[in-house]
Amino acid sequence: MVPFAVAGLVCWGVAGLVLLPFRATLDAHGHGNWLAICLAGFLWGFPGVAVMIRHDRRRRRRRAQESASTSLSS
């Protein structure tokens, strides 16, 4: 799951960087909040990555326990 969270973080960052040169045009057309949305998506990506790291760690631990209990019962 971590690669998906990192990919989302990268996508928001790239989108923000792409839109940055067009800040005046975005403001003129009433889309000035798009940069703030990109920034928010990028910043929310960090807690998302942390959650996915924890999720993957627990999933690995759970699978290791299941395989250990399966090999003991066989």
MDTraj code that builds the backbone (N, CA, C; nanometers):
import mdtraj as md
import numpy as np

residues = "MET VAL PRO PHE ALA VAL ALA GLY LEU VAL CYS TRP GLY VAL ALA GLY LEU VAL LEU LEU PRO PHE ARG ALA THR LEU ASP ALA HIS GLY HIS GLY ASN TRP LEU ALA ILE CYS LEU ALA GLY PHE LEU TRP GLY PHE PRO GLY VAL ALA VAL MET ILE ARG HIS ASP ARG ARG ARG ARG ARG ARG ARG ALA GLN GLU SER ALA SER THR SER LEU SER SER".split()
xyz = np.array([
    [0.0812, -0.1195, 0.0000],
    [0.0000, 0.0000, 0.0000],
    [0.0858, 0.1262, 0.0000],
    [0.2070, 0.1179, 0.0503],
    [0.2936, 0.2351, 0.0585],
    [0.3195, 0.2952, -0.0799],
    [0.3477, 0.2141, -0.1822],
    [0.3711, 0.2750, -0.3132],
    [0.2514, 0.3551, -0.3649],
    [0.1301, 0.3122, -0.3327],
    [0.0117, 0.3868, -0.3763],
    [0.0037, 0.5211, -0.3052],
    [0.0339, 0.5222, -0.1765],
    [0.0311, 0.6473, -0.1011],
    [0.1400, 0.7424, -0.1494],
    [0.2573, 0.6891, -0.1770],
    [0.3668, 0.7727, -0.2280],
    [0.3325, 0.8251, -0.3672],
    [0.2712, 0.7422, -0.4498],
    [0.2315, 0.7868, -0.5834],
    [0.1305, 0.9006, -0.5748],
    [0.0365, 0.8917, -0.4838],
    [-0.0602, 0.9991, -0.4649],
    [0.0076, 1.1270, -0.4197],
    [0.1021, 1.1146, -0.3286],
    [0.1781, 1.2295, -0.2803],
    [0.2531, 1.2959, -0.3958],
    [0.3164, 1.2151, -0.4779],
    [0.3912, 1.2672, -0.5928],
    [0.2971, 1.3335, -0.6928],
    [0.1837, 1.2724, -0.7186],
    [0.0874, 1.3307, -0.8140],
    [0.0403, 1.4683, -0.7685],
    [0.0072, 1.4830, -0.6399],
    [-0.0357, 1.6139, -0.5892],
    [0.0767, 1.7158, -0.5990],
    [0.1985, 1.6727, -0.5677],
    [0.3125, 1.7633, -0.5763],
    [0.3394, 1.8096, -0.7184],
    [0.3351, 1.7162, -0.8124],
    [0.3573, 1.7503, -0.9529],
    [0.2459, 1.8405, -1.0046],
    [0.1226, 1.8106, -0.9686],
    [0.0107, 1.8944, -1.0123],
    [0.0261, 2.0366, -0.9608],
    [0.0678, 2.0506, -0.8365],
    [0.0893, 2.1834, -0.7808],
    [0.2011, 2.2576, -0.8513],
    [0.3095, 2.1875, -0.8809],
    [0.4212, 2.2511, -0.9509],
    [0.3846, 2.2901, -1.0938],
    [0.3033, 2.2083, -1.1577],
    [0.2592, 2.2396, -1.2939],
    [0.1687, 2.3626, -1.2937],
    [0.0832, 2.3737, -1.1936],
    [-0.0101, 2.4862, -1.1873],
    [0.0538, 2.6150, -1.1358],
    [0.1655, 2.6048, -1.0689],
    [0.2277, 2.7224, -1.0076],
    [0.2547, 2.8371, -1.1062],
    [0.3075, 2.8109, -1.2249],
    [0.3310, 2.9217, -1.3178],
    [0.2017, 2.9888, -1.3678],
    [0.0898, 2.9199, -1.3520],
    [-0.0381, 2.9707, -1.4012],
    [-0.1227, 3.0322, -1.2894],
    [-0.0582, 3.0705, -1.1810],
    [-0.1303, 3.1221, -1.0651],
    [-0.2171, 3.2427, -1.1002],
    [-0.1634, 3.3378, -1.1752],
    [-0.2396, 3.4582, -1.2110],
    [-0.3589, 3.4227, -1.2990],
    [-0.3381, 3.3339, -1.3937],
    [-0.4470, 3.2916, -1.4829],
    [-0.5555, 3.2187, -1.4042],
    [-0.5135, 3.1330, -1.3127],
    [-0.6106, 3.0610, -1.2302],
    [-0.6924, 3.1583, -1.1460],
    [-0.6252, 3.2566, -1.0861],
    [-0.6966, 3.3575, -1.0061],
    [-0.7943, 3.4365, -1.0918],
    [-0.7528, 3.4717, -1.2136],
    [-0.8379, 3.5517, -1.3017],
    [-0.9642, 3.4767, -1.3424],
    [-0.9559, 3.3452, -1.3491],
    [-1.0710, 3.2642, -1.3901],
    [-1.1455, 3.2027, -1.2715],
    [-1.1112, 3.2457, -1.1521],
    [-1.1831, 3.1976, -1.0341],
    [-1.1408, 3.0608, -0.9855],
    [-1.0200, 3.0164, -1.0243],
    [-0.9713, 2.8846, -0.9826],
    [-0.8464, 2.8966, -0.8957],
    [-0.8361, 3.0051, -0.8220],
    [-0.7192, 3.0282, -0.7384],
    [-0.7020, 2.9262, -0.6276],
    [-0.8083, 2.8587, -0.5918],
    [-0.7992, 2.7597, -0.4834],
    [-0.7369, 2.6274, -0.5295],
    [-0.7151, 2.6099, -0.6578],
    [-0.6573, 2.4852, -0.7059],
    [-0.5185, 2.4602, -0.6475],
    [-0.4392, 2.5655, -0.6337],
    [-0.3066, 2.5479, -0.5743],
    [-0.3173, 2.5077, -0.4281],
    [-0.4122, 2.5655, -0.3577],
    [-0.4328, 2.5282, -0.2176],
    [-0.4792, 2.3824, -0.2077],
    [-0.5590, 2.3394, -0.3013],
    [-0.6049, 2.2000, -0.3023],
    [-0.4873, 2.1062, -0.3262],
    [-0.3991, 2.1426, -0.4192],
    [-0.2796, 2.0613, -0.4443],
    [-0.1902, 2.0560, -0.3211],
    [-0.1739, 2.1696, -0.2556],
    [-0.0919, 2.1730, -0.1339],
    [-0.1538, 2.0864, -0.0250],
    [-0.2846, 2.0965, -0.0086],
    [-0.3525, 2.0153, 0.0926],
    [-0.3390, 1.8666, 0.0605],
    [-0.3569, 1.8293, -0.0655],
    [-0.3406, 1.6893, -0.1042],
    [-0.2006, 1.6395, -0.0789],
    [-0.1027, 1.7234, -0.1092],
    [0.0371, 1.6868, -0.0864],
    [0.0642, 1.6694, 0.0628],
    [0.0202, 1.7643, 0.1434],
    [0.0463, 1.7568, 0.2873],
    [-0.0289, 1.6421, 0.3541],
    [-0.1532, 1.6145, 0.3089],
    [-0.2284, 1.5023, 0.3646],
    [-0.1689, 1.3686, 0.3212],
    [-0.0846, 1.3717, 0.2192],
    [-0.0190, 1.2493, 0.1757],
    [0.0786, 1.1948, 0.2780],
    [0.1398, 1.2834, 0.3565],
    [0.2369, 1.2360, 0.4564],
    [0.1717, 1.1514, 0.5654],
    [0.0600, 1.1950, 0.6243],
    [-0.0067, 1.1036, 0.7190],
    [-0.0559, 0.9760, 0.6496],
    [-0.0945, 0.9884, 0.5224],
    [-0.1379, 0.8701, 0.4481],
    [-0.0257, 0.7694, 0.4323],
    [0.0940, 0.8179, 0.4021],
    [0.2095, 0.7284, 0.3906],
    [0.2372, 0.6629, 0.5255],
    [0.2299, 0.7400, 0.6329],
    [0.2543, 0.6838, 0.7666],
    [0.1523, 0.5751, 0.7999],
    [0.0267, 0.5983, 0.7669],
    [-0.0776, 0.4988, 0.7930],
    [-0.0538, 0.3732, 0.7098],
    [-0.0139, 0.3904, 0.5851],
    [0.0094, 0.2743, 0.4989],
    [0.1316, 0.1956, 0.5438],
    [0.2342, 0.2639, 0.5948],
    [0.3507, 0.1930, 0.6486],
    [0.3074, 0.1059, 0.7661],
    [0.2281, 0.1634, 0.8549],
    [0.1793, 0.0877, 0.9709],
    [0.0904, -0.0284, 0.9262],
    [0.0042, -0.0035, 0.8277],
    [-0.0846, -0.1074, 0.7753],
    [-0.0042, -0.2228, 0.7167],
    [0.0957, -0.1908, 0.6337],
    [0.1767, -0.2959, 0.5727],
    [0.2558, -0.3741, 0.6772],
    [0.3044, -0.3045, 0.7796],
    [0.3799, -0.3718, 0.8853],
    [0.2901, -0.4710, 0.9592],
    [0.1693, -0.4292, 0.9909],
    [0.0754, -0.5189, 1.0612],
    [0.0337, -0.6360, 0.9727],
    [0.0154, -0.6089, 0.8435],
    [-0.0228, -0.7160, 0.7525],
    [0.0880, -0.8201, 0.7416],
    [0.2148, -0.7748, 0.7334],
    [0.3269, -0.8691, 0.7285],
    [0.3340, -0.9523, 0.8564],
    [0.3141, -0.8860, 0.9706],
    [0.3185, -0.9569, 1.0982],
    [0.2064, -1.0602, 1.1061],
    [0.0870, -1.0209, 1.0617],
    [-0.0275, -1.1113, 1.0653],
    [-0.0046, -1.2324, 0.9747],
    [0.0487, -1.2093, 0.8555],
    [0.0754, -1.3208, 0.7639],
    [0.1829, -1.4133, 0.8182],
    [0.2845, -1.3564, 0.8834],
    [0.3894, -1.4394, 0.9420],
    [0.3323, -1.5267, 1.0536],
    [0.2433, -1.4706, 1.1340],
    [0.1810, -1.5491, 1.2403],
    [0.0932, -1.6591, 1.1829],
    [0.0206, -1.6273, 1.0756],
    [-0.0661, -1.7282, 1.0138],
    [0.0155, -1.8412, 0.9542],
    [0.1268, -1.8081, 0.8879],
    [0.2081, -1.9128, 0.8287],
    [0.2779, -1.9959, 0.9358],
    [0.3146, -1.9321, 1.0479],
    [0.3766, -2.0072, 1.1570],
    [0.2752, -2.1022, 1.2208],
    [0.1521, -2.0551, 1.2389],
    [0.0512, -2.1431, 1.2998],
    [0.0104, -2.2534, 1.2033],
    [0.0110, -2.2281, 1.0745],
    [-0.0222, -2.3304, 0.9755],
    [0.0879, -2.4366, 0.9701],
    [0.2119, -2.3963, 0.9757],
    [0.3213, -2.4941, 0.9709],
    [0.3283, -2.5755, 1.0989],
    [0.2880, -2.5196, 1.2110],
    [0.2872, -2.5952, 1.3369],
    [0.1747, -2.6977, 1.3392],
    [0.0612, -2.6644, 1.2793],
    [-0.0521, -2.7558, 1.2818],
    [-0.0402, -2.8654, 1.1765],
    [0.0486, -2.8500, 1.0810],
    [0.0623, -2.9515, 0.9746],
    [0.1508, -3.0656, 1.0169],
])
top = md.Topology()
chain = top.add_chain()
for i, resn in enumerate(residues, 1):
    res = top.add_residue(resn, chain, resSeq=i)
    for name in ("N", "CA", "C"):
        top.add_atom(name, md.element.get_by_symbol(name[0]), res)
traj = md.Trajectory(xyz[None], top)
